[in-house]
């Protein structure tokens, strides 16, 4: 029996880690695409009627990066930058639990809006929070390293 759209969707790589066969397949595909780049970085593939199809360098790089992530065994989610994210998607992107993300939303650390009773987060707002969080973490690590050096020197 053919899989339904919902069954296929739940089996997608944004819901699970890739299998060893998928990892191997992605590695081979990434290498093949990288070997098919022209001097300007465009991907050259056979198009319809035997014509060459050139895929722009930025798109080629995106495809190779996506395959490389799968080849590294990572779960991959493509999110358009103008997208409104669910709390589950946003939590996954920050690598935090959904309840923790909900606390951040309630505190106002990340802007959100409601669609019915469900919270949604603009991709740009999530990335702004992530950039601030990453900057704070880097600053804290630098301070800890400096303290460690002071203690060693003392």
VODRENFI-639793 format. One line per field, with one value per residue: residue number from 1; residue in three letters; x, y, z of N, C-alpha, C, O in turn. Coordinates in Angstrom, 1 decimal. Atoms other than C-alpha are relative to their C-alpha. Layout:
% VODRENFI-639793
pos <- NUM; ...;
code <- ALA; ...;
n.px <- X; ...;
n.py <- Y; ...;
n.pz <- Z; ...;
ca.px <- X; ...;
ca.py <- Y; ...;
ca.pz <- Z; ...;
c.px <- X; ...;
c.py <- Y; ...;
c.pz <- Z; ...;
o.px <- X; ...;
o.py <- Y; ...;
o.pz <- Z; ...;
END
This chain:
% VODRENFI-639793
pos <- 1; 2; 3; 4; 5; 6; 7; 8; 9; 10; 11; 12; 13; 14; 15; 16; 17; 18; 19; 20; 21; 22; 23; 24; 25; 26; 27; 28; 29; 30; 31; 32; 33; 34; 35; 36; 37; 38; 39; 40; 41; 42; 43; 44; 45; 46; 47; 48; 49; 50; 51; 52; 53; 54; 55; 56; 57; 58; 59; 60; 61; 62; 63; 64; 65; 66; 67; 68; 69; 70; 71; 72; 73; 74; 75; 76; 77; 78; 79; 80; 81; 82; 83; 84; 85; 86; 87; 88; 89; 90; 91; 92; 93; 94; 95; 96; 97; 98; 99; 100; 101; 102; 103; 104; 105; 106; 107; 108; 109; 110; 111; 112; 113; 114; 115; 116; 117; 118; 119; 120; 121; 122; 123; 124; 125; 126; 127; 128; 129; 130; 131; 132; 133; 134; 135; 136; 137; 138; 139; 140; 141; 142; 143; 144; 145; 146; 147; 148; 149; 150; 151; 152; 153; 154;
code <- UNK; UNK; UNK; UNK; UNK; UNK; UNK; UNK; UNK; UNK; UNK; UNK; UNK; UNK; UNK; UNK; UNK; UNK; UNK; UNK; UNK; UNK; UNK; UNK; UNK; UNK; UNK; UNK; UNK; UNK; UNK; UNK; UNK; UNK; UNK; UNK; UNK; UNK; UNK; UNK; UNK; UNK; UNK; UNK; UNK; UNK; UNK; UNK; UNK; UNK; UNK; UNK; UNK; UNK; UNK; UNK; UNK; UNK; UNK; UNK; UNK; UNK; UNK; UNK; UNK; UNK; UNK; UNK; UNK; UNK; UNK; UNK; UNK; UNK; UNK; UNK; UNK; UNK; UNK; UNK; UNK; UNK; UNK; UNK; UNK; UNK; UNK; UNK; UNK; UNK; UNK; UNK; UNK; UNK; UNK; UNK; UNK; UNK; UNK; UNK; UNK; UNK; UNK; UNK; UNK; UNK; UNK; UNK; UNK; UNK; UNK; UNK; UNK; UNK; UNK; UNK; UNK; UNK; UNK; UNK; UNK; UNK; UNK; UNK; UNK; UNK; UNK; UNK; UNK; UNK; UNK; UNK; UNK; UNK; UNK; UNK; UNK; UNK; UNK; UNK; UNK; UNK; UNK; UNK; UNK; UNK; UNK; UNK; UNK; UNK; UNK; UNK; UNK; UNK;
n.px <- 0.8; -0.8; 0.0; 0.8; -0.8; -0.4; -1.0; -1.2; -0.4; -0.5; -1.2; -1.0; -1.2; 0.1; 0.6; -0.8; -1.3; -0.2; -0.5; -1.3; 0.1; 0.3; -1.3; -0.9; 0.6; -0.2; -1.4; -0.3; 0.7; -0.7; -1.3; 0.3; 0.4; -1.2; -0.9; 0.8; 0.0; -0.9; -1.0; 0.7; 0.7; 1.4; 0.2; 0.3; 0.7; 0.7; 1.4; 0.8; -0.4; -1.4; -0.6; -0.7; 0.7; -0.9; 0.7; -0.7; -0.9; 0.5; 1.0; -0.8; -0.6; 1.1; 0.3; -1.2; 0.0; 1.1; -0.4; -1.1; 0.6; 0.6; -1.2; -0.6; 1.0; 0.8; 1.3; 0.0; 1.2; -0.1; 1.0; -0.1; -0.3; 1.2; 1.0; 0.5; -0.4; 0.7; -0.9; -0.8; -1.1; -0.9; -0.8; -1.0; -1.0; -0.8; -0.5; 0.6; 1.4; 1.1; 0.4; -1.0; 0.3; 1.3; -0.4; -0.7; 1.0; 0.8; -0.8; -0.3; -1.4; 0.2; 1.4; 0.8; 1.4; 0.9; 0.9; 0.9; -0.6; -1.4; -1.1; -0.9; -1.2; -0.6; -1.3; -1.0; 0.0; -0.7; -1.4; -0.5; -0.2; -1.1; -1.2; -0.3; -0.3; -1.3; -0.9; -0.1; -0.8; -1.4; -0.5; -0.2; -1.1; -1.2; -0.3; -0.5; -1.4; -0.8; -0.1; -0.9; -1.4; -0.4; -0.2; -1.3; -1.1; -0.1;
n.py <- -1.2; -1.3; -0.8; -1.2; -1.2; -0.2; 1.0; -0.4; -1.2; 0.3; 0.7; -0.9; -0.2; -1.1; 0.6; 1.1; 0.0; 0.8; 1.3; 0.2; 0.0; -1.4; -0.7; 0.3; -0.5; -1.5; -0.2; 0.2; -1.0; -1.3; 0.1; -0.1; -1.4; -0.9; 0.3; -0.5; -1.5; -0.6; -0.9; -1.1; 0.6; 0.5; 1.4; 0.3; 1.3; 0.3; -0.5; 0.7; 0.1; 0.1; -1.3; -0.2; -0.9; -0.7; -0.4; -1.1; 0.4; -0.1; 1.2; 1.2; 0.1; 0.4; 1.5; 0.8; -0.2; 0.8; 1.4; 0.2; 0.1; 1.3; 0.9; 0.0; 0.6; -1.0; -0.3; -1.3; -0.7; -1.2; -0.9; -1.3; -1.0; -0.8; 0.9; 0.0; 1.3; 0.5; 0.1; 1.2; -0.3; -1.0; 0.7; 0.9; -0.8; -0.5; 1.1; 0.0; 0.6; -0.8; -0.7; -1.0; -1.0; -0.7; -0.9; -1.1; -0.8; -0.7; -1.0; -1.1; 0.1; 0.2; -0.5; 1.0; -0.4; 1.2; 0.4; 0.7; 0.1; 0.5; -1.0; 0.1; -0.8; -0.4; 0.5; -1.0; -0.3; 1.1; -0.1; -1.1; 0.6; 0.9; -0.7; -0.6; 1.1; 0.5; -1.1; 0.0; 1.2; -0.2; -0.9; 0.7; 0.9; -0.8; -0.4; 1.1; 0.3; -1.0; 0.3; 1.2; -0.4; -0.8; 1.0; 0.7; -0.9; -0.4;
n.pz <- 0.0; 0.1; -1.2; 0.1; -0.1; -1.4; -0.4; 0.6; -0.7; -1.3; 0.2; 0.6; -0.8; -1.0; -1.2; -0.5; 0.5; 1.2; -0.2; 0.6; 1.5; 0.4; -0.3; 1.1; 1.2; 0.0; 0.2; 1.4; 0.8; -0.3; 0.8; 1.4; 0.3; -0.1; 1.2; 1.2; 0.1; 1.0; -0.6; -0.7; -1.1; 0.4; 0.2; 1.4; 0.1; 1.3; -0.1; 0.9; 1.4; 0.1; -0.3; -1.4; -0.9; -0.9; -1.2; -0.6; -1.1; -1.3; -0.1; 0.0; -1.3; -0.9; 0.1; -0.5; -1.5; -0.6; 0.1; -0.9; -1.4; -0.1; 0.0; -1.4; -0.9; -0.6; 0.4; 0.8; 0.3; 0.8; -0.5; 0.7; -1.0; -0.3; -0.5; -1.4; -0.6; -1.1; -1.1; 0.2; 0.9; -0.6; -1.0; 0.6; 0.6; -1.1; -0.7; -1.4; -0.1; 0.3; -1.3; -0.2; 1.0; -0.4; -1.0; 0.7; 0.6; -1.1; -0.5; 1.0; 0.5; 1.5; 0.4; 0.6; 0.2; -0.1; 1.0; -0.9; -1.3; 0.3; 0.1; 1.2; -0.1; 1.3; 0.2; -0.3; -1.5; -0.7; 0.3; -0.8; -1.4; 0.1; 0.1; -1.3; -0.9; 0.3; -0.4; -1.4; -0.4; 0.3; -0.9; -1.3; 0.1; 0.0; -1.4; -0.7; 0.5; -0.6; -1.4; -0.1; 0.2; -1.2; -1.1; 0.3; -0.1; -1.4;
ca.px <- 0.0; 1.3; 2.3; 0.0; 1.3; 1.2; 3.1; 5.7; 5.9; 6.5; 9.3; 11.1; 14.6; 13.3; 11.6; 14.3; 18.0; 19.2; 19.8; 23.2; 22.1; 20.8; 24.1; 26.1; 23.8; 24.0; 27.8; 28.0; 25.5; 27.4; 30.7; 29.1; 27.5; 30.8; 32.6; 29.9; 30.6; 32.0; 34.8; 32.3; 30.7; 27.5; 26.2; 26.1; 23.6; 21.9; 18.6; 15.8; 16.5; 20.2; 20.8; 23.1; 21.3; 23.3; 22.2; 23.3; 26.3; 24.4; 21.7; 24.4; 26.2; 22.9; 22.2; 25.8; 25.6; 22.2; 23.6; 26.7; 24.6; 22.7; 26.1; 27.2; 24.2; 22.3; 18.6; 17.8; 15.0; 14.6; 12.8; 12.1; 13.4; 10.0; 8.3; 6.2; 7.5; 5.6; 6.9; 8.1; 10.1; 11.6; 12.6; 14.3; 16.2; 17.4; 18.1; 15.9; 12.7; 9.4; 8.4; 11.7; 10.9; 7.4; 9.0; 11.2; 8.1; 6.1; 9.0; 9.2; 12.7; 11.5; 8.6; 5.7; 2.1; -0.9; -2.8; -5.9; -4.6; -1.2; 2.0; 4.0; 7.5; 8.8; 12.0; 13.9; 12.8; 14.1; 17.4; 17.8; 17.3; 19.8; 22.4; 22.1; 22.2; 25.3; 27.0; 26.3; 27.6; 30.8; 31.3; 30.8; 33.2; 35.8; 35.4; 35.8; 38.9; 40.3; 39.5; 41.2; 44.3; 44.4; 44.1; 46.9; 49.1; 48.4;
ca.py <- 0.0; 3.5; 5.7; 8.6; 12.2; 12.4; 9.1; 10.3; 13.7; 12.2; 10.1; 13.2; 14.1; 17.2; 14.7; 12.1; 11.5; 10.0; 6.3; 4.9; 4.4; 8.0; 9.3; 7.4; 8.4; 12.1; 11.9; 10.5; 13.0; 16.0; 14.8; 14.3; 17.8; 19.4; 17.6; 19.0; 22.7; 24.8; 27.4; 30.0; 27.6; 26.9; 23.4; 21.9; 19.1; 17.4; 19.2; 18.2; 17.2; 16.8; 20.5; 21.6; 23.2; 25.7; 26.1; 29.4; 29.2; 30.3; 27.5; 25.0; 25.8; 25.5; 22.0; 20.8; 22.2; 20.5; 17.1; 17.6; 18.1; 14.9; 13.1; 14.2; 12.5; 15.6; 16.2; 19.0; 21.5; 24.0; 27.1; 30.1; 33.2; 34.9; 32.0; 32.0; 29.2; 27.0; 26.7; 23.2; 24.4; 27.4; 25.2; 22.7; 25.5; 26.8; 23.3; 23.8; 22.2; 23.5; 24.3; 26.3; 28.2; 29.0; 30.5; 32.7; 33.8; 34.6; 36.6; 38.6; 37.5; 36.5; 38.3; 36.2; 36.5; 34.2; 32.4; 31.3; 29.9; 28.9; 31.0; 31.7; 33.2; 35.2; 33.6; 36.9; 37.5; 34.0; 34.6; 38.0; 36.2; 33.5; 36.0; 37.9; 34.6; 33.4; 36.8; 36.6; 33.0; 34.0; 36.9; 34.7; 32.1; 34.8; 36.1; 32.6; 32.0; 35.3; 34.3; 30.9; 32.6; 35.0; 32.0; 30.2; 33.2; 33.9;
ca.pz <- 0.0; -0.9; 2.0; 2.7; 2.6; 6.4; 6.8; 4.3; 6.1; 9.5; 8.0; 6.6; 7.8; 9.7; 12.1; 12.5; 12.1; 8.8; 8.5; 7.6; 4.0; 3.8; 5.3; 2.7; -0.1; 0.9; 1.1; -2.4; -3.8; -2.1; -3.7; -7.1; -7.0; -5.9; -8.8; -11.2; -10.4; -13.1; -12.6; -11.4; -8.9; -10.9; -10.9; -14.4; -14.9; -17.9; -18.5; -20.8; -24.4; -23.5; -22.8; -20.0; -17.1; -15.0; -11.4; -9.8; -7.4; -4.4; -5.0; -5.7; -2.5; -0.6; -2.0; -1.3; 2.3; 2.9; 1.6; 3.7; 6.9; 6.2; 5.4; 8.9; 10.4; 11.2; 11.1; 8.6; 8.4; 5.7; 6.9; 4.6; 6.3; 6.1; 7.7; 10.9; 13.1; 15.5; 19.0; 18.2; 15.2; 17.1; 20.0; 17.7; 16.0; 19.4; 20.6; 23.7; 24.9; 23.9; 27.6; 27.9; 24.7; 26.0; 29.1; 26.9; 25.0; 28.2; 29.5; 26.3; 25.5; 22.0; 20.3; 19.3; 18.1; 18.4; 15.7; 17.6; 20.8; 19.2; 19.5; 16.3; 16.1; 13.1; 11.8; 12.0; 15.7; 16.6; 14.8; 16.6; 20.0; 18.9; 17.9; 21.2; 23.2; 21.3; 21.9; 25.6; 25.8; 24.0; 26.3; 29.4; 28.1; 27.4; 31.0; 32.4; 30.3; 31.6; 35.2; 34.7; 33.4; 36.4; 38.8; 37.0; 37.0; 40.7;
c.px <- 0.9; -0.1; -0.8; 1.0; 0.5; 1.0; 1.4; 0.6; 0.7; 1.3; 1.1; 1.2; -0.1; -0.7; 0.8; 1.5; 0.1; 0.5; 1.4; 0.0; -0.2; 1.3; 1.0; -0.5; 0.2; 1.5; 0.4; -0.6; 0.7; 1.3; -0.3; -0.4; 1.2; 0.9; -0.7; 0.0; 0.9; 1.0; -0.6; -0.9; -1.5; 0.0; -0.4; -0.6; -0.7; -1.4; -0.8; 0.6; 1.6; 0.7; 0.6; -0.9; 1.0; -0.8; 0.9; 0.9; -0.6; -1.0; 0.8; 0.7; -1.0; -0.3; 1.2; 0.0; -1.1; 0.4; 1.1; -0.4; -0.6; 1.2; 0.7; -0.9; -0.9; -1.4; -0.1; -1.4; 0.2; -1.1; 0.2; 0.2; -1.2; -1.0; -0.4; 0.2; -1.0; 1.0; 0.9; 1.2; 1.0; 0.8; 1.1; 1.1; 0.9; 0.7; -0.4; -1.3; -1.1; -0.5; 1.0; -0.2; -1.2; 0.3; 0.6; -1.1; -0.9; 0.7; 0.2; 1.4; 0.0; -1.4; -0.8; -1.4; -0.9; -0.9; -1.0; 0.6; 1.5; 1.0; 0.7; 1.1; 0.5; 1.5; 1.1; 0.1; 0.8; 1.5; 0.7; 0.3; 1.3; 1.3; 0.4; 0.4; 1.4; 1.1; 0.2; 0.8; 1.5; 0.7; 0.3; 1.1; 1.3; 0.4; 0.5; 1.4; 1.0; 0.2; 1.0; 1.5; 0.6; 0.3; 1.3; 1.2; 0.3; 0.6;
c.py <- 1.2; 0.8; 1.3; 1.2; 0.2; -1.0; 0.4; 1.2; -0.3; -0.8; 0.9; 0.3; 1.2; -0.6; -1.1; 0.2; -0.9; -1.4; -0.1; 0.1; 1.4; 0.8; -0.3; 0.6; 1.5; 0.3; -0.1; 1.1; 1.4; 0.0; 0.1; 1.4; 0.9; -0.2; 0.6; 1.5; 0.5; 1.0; 1.1; -0.5; -0.4; -1.5; -0.3; -1.4; -0.2; 0.5; -0.8; 0.1; 0.1; 1.4; 0.1; 1.0; 0.5; 0.5; 1.0; -0.5; 0.0; -1.2; -1.3; -0.2; -0.5; -1.5; -0.8; 0.1; -0.9; -1.5; -0.3; -0.1; -1.4; -1.1; 0.0; -0.6; 0.9; 0.0; 1.3; 0.5; 1.2; 0.9; 1.3; 1.1; 0.9; -0.8; 0.3; -1.4; -0.4; 0.0; -1.2; 0.2; 1.0; -0.7; -0.9; 0.9; 0.6; -1.1; 0.1; -0.7; 1.0; 0.8; 1.2; 1.2; 0.8; 0.9; 1.3; 0.9; 0.8; 1.1; 1.2; 0.0; -0.2; 0.5; -1.1; 0.6; -1.3; -0.1; -0.9; -0.1; -0.4; 1.2; -0.3; 1.0; 0.3; -0.5; 1.1; 0.3; -1.2; 0.1; 1.2; -0.5; -0.9; 0.7; 0.7; -1.1; -0.5; 1.1; 0.0; -1.2; 0.2; 0.9; -0.7; -1.0; 0.7; 0.5; -1.2; -0.4; 1.0; -0.3; -1.2; 0.4; 0.8; -1.0; -0.7; 0.8; 0.4; -1.0;
c.pz <- 0.0; 1.3; -0.2; 0.1; 1.4; 0.4; -0.6; 0.7; 1.3; -0.1; -0.6; 1.0; 0.9; 1.2; 0.6; -0.5; -1.2; 0.3; -0.6; -1.5; -0.5; 0.2; -1.2; -1.3; -0.1; -0.2; -1.5; -0.9; 0.2; -0.8; -1.5; -0.4; 0.0; -1.2; -1.2; -0.1; -1.1; 0.7; 0.8; 1.2; -0.3; -0.2; -1.4; 0.0; -1.3; 0.2; -1.0; -1.4; -0.1; 0.2; 1.3; 0.7; 1.0; 1.2; 0.7; 1.1; 1.4; 0.3; 0.1; 1.3; 1.1; 0.0; 0.5; 1.6; 0.6; 0.0; 1.0; 1.5; 0.2; 0.0; 1.4; 1.0; 0.7; -0.5; -0.7; -0.2; -0.8; 0.4; -0.8; 1.0; 0.3; 0.7; 1.5; 0.5; 1.1; 1.2; -0.1; -0.9; 0.6; 1.1; -0.6; -0.6; 1.0; 0.8; 1.5; 0.0; -0.3; 1.3; 0.3; -0.9; 0.4; 1.1; -0.5; -0.6; 1.0; 0.6; -0.9; -0.6; -1.5; -0.3; -0.7; -0.3; 0.1; -1.3; 0.7; 1.3; -0.1; -0.2; -1.3; 0.2; -1.4; 0.0; 0.4; 1.5; 0.7; -0.3; 0.8; 1.4; 0.0; 0.0; 1.3; 1.1; -0.3; 0.4; 1.5; 0.5; -0.3; 1.0; 1.4; -0.1; 0.0; 1.5; 0.9; -0.4; 0.7; 1.5; 0.2; -0.2; 1.2; 1.1; -0.3; 0.2; 1.5; 0.8;
o.px <- 1.9; -1.1; -0.8; 2.1; 1.6; 1.9; 2.4; 1.8; 1.7; 2.0; 2.3; 1.1; 0.9; -1.0; 0.5; 1.7; -0.7; 1.2; 1.8; 0.9; 0.4; 1.6; 1.6; 0.3; 0.6; 1.8; 1.2; 0.1; 0.9; 1.6; 0.4; 0.0; 1.4; 1.5; 0.0; -0.6; 2.0; 0.9; 0.1; -1.5; -2.2; 1.0; -1.4; 0.2; -0.9; -2.1; -0.4; 1.3; 2.1; 1.9; 0.1; -1.3; 1.7; -1.7; 2.1; 0.5; -0.3; -1.0; 0.5; 0.7; -0.7; -0.4; 0.9; 0.3; -0.9; 0.3; 1.2; 0.1; -0.4; 1.1; 1.3; -0.6; -1.6; -1.6; 0.6; -2.3; 1.1; -2.3; 1.3; -0.5; -1.1; -2.1; 0.4; -0.3; -1.4; 2.2; 2.1; 2.3; 2.2; 2.0; 2.2; 2.3; 2.1; 1.5; 0.4; -1.9; -0.9; -0.8; 0.6; -0.2; -1.3; -0.3; 0.4; -1.0; -1.2; 0.1; 0.6; 1.7; 0.9; -2.4; -0.2; -1.7; -0.3; -1.3; -0.7; 0.9; 2.1; 0.7; 1.0; 1.0; 0.6; 2.2; 2.0; 1.2; 1.5; 2.3; 1.8; 1.3; 2.1; 2.3; 1.6; 1.4; 2.2; 2.1; 1.4; 1.6; 2.3; 1.8; 1.3; 1.9; 2.3; 1.5; 1.4; 2.2; 2.1; 1.3; 1.8; 2.3; 1.7; 1.3; 2.1; 2.2; 1.4; 0.8;
o.py <- 1.3; 0.8; 1.9; 1.0; 0.6; -0.7; 0.2; 1.3; 0.2; -0.9; 0.4; 0.1; 1.5; 0.2; -1.7; 0.9; -1.8; -1.6; 0.8; 0.6; 1.8; 1.7; 0.6; 1.1; 2.0; 1.3; 0.7; 1.6; 2.1; 1.0; 0.8; 1.9; 1.7; 0.7; 0.6; 2.1; -0.1; 1.1; 1.6; 0.3; -0.8; -2.1; 0.3; -2.3; 0.8; 0.0; -1.9; 1.0; 0.5; 1.4; -0.5; 2.0; -0.3; 1.3; 0.8; -1.3; -0.9; -1.8; -2.2; -1.3; -1.3; -2.2; -1.8; -0.9; -1.5; -2.2; -1.3; -0.9; -2.0; -2.0; -1.0; -0.6; 0.6; -0.2; 2.3; -0.2; 2.0; 0.6; 1.9; 1.1; 1.5; -0.3; 0.9; -2.4; 0.4; 0.1; -1.2; -0.2; 0.7; -0.4; -1.0; 0.4; 0.8; -0.9; -0.2; -1.0; 2.2; 2.0; 2.2; 2.4; 2.0; 2.0; 2.4; 2.2; 2.0; 2.1; 2.3; 0.9; 0.3; 0.1; -2.0; 1.7; -2.4; 0.8; -2.1; 1.0; -0.7; 2.1; -1.4; 2.1; -0.6; -0.4; 0.8; 0.6; -0.9; -0.1; 1.1; -0.2; -0.8; 0.3; 0.7; -0.8; -0.7; 0.7; 0.1; -1.1; -0.2; 0.7; -0.5; -1.1; 0.3; 0.5; -1.0; -0.8; 0.6; -0.2; -1.2; -0.2; 0.7; -0.8; -1.0; 0.3; 0.7; -0.8;
o.pz <- 0.7; 2.0; -1.3; 0.6; 1.7; 1.2; 0.1; 1.0; 1.6; 0.9; -0.8; 2.2; 1.6; 2.2; 1.6; -1.5; -1.4; 1.3; -1.3; -2.1; -1.5; -0.6; -1.7; -2.1; -1.2; -0.9; -2.0; -1.8; -0.8; -1.4; -2.2; -1.5; -0.9; -1.7; -2.3; -1.0; -1.3; 1.9; 1.7; 1.9; 0.6; -0.6; -1.8; 0.3; -2.0; 1.2; -1.5; -1.7; -1.1; 0.1; 2.3; 0.2; 1.7; 1.0; 0.8; 1.9; 2.1; 1.4; 0.9; 1.9; 2.0; 1.0; 1.2; 2.2; 1.7; 1.0; 1.6; 2.2; 1.2; 0.8; 1.7; 2.2; 1.7; -1.7; -0.2; -0.5; -0.5; 0.4; -0.8; 2.1; 1.4; 0.9; 2.2; -0.1; 1.9; 1.0; 0.4; -0.7; 0.4; 1.1; -0.1; -0.5; 0.8; 1.6; 2.4; -1.1; -0.2; 1.2; 0.7; -0.5; 0.3; 1.2; -0.1; -0.6; 0.8; 1.0; -0.5; -1.2; -2.2; 0.4; -1.4; 0.2; 0.0; -1.9; 1.0; 1.9; 0.9; -0.9; -1.7; 0.9; -2.3; 1.0; 1.2; 2.0; 1.7; 0.6; 1.1; 2.0; 0.9; 0.6; 1.7; 1.8; 0.6; 0.9; 2.0; 1.4; 0.5; 1.4; 2.0; 0.9; 0.6; 1.8; 1.7; 0.5; 1.1; 2.0; 1.2; 0.5; 1.6; 1.9; 0.7; 0.6; 1.8; 2.0;
END
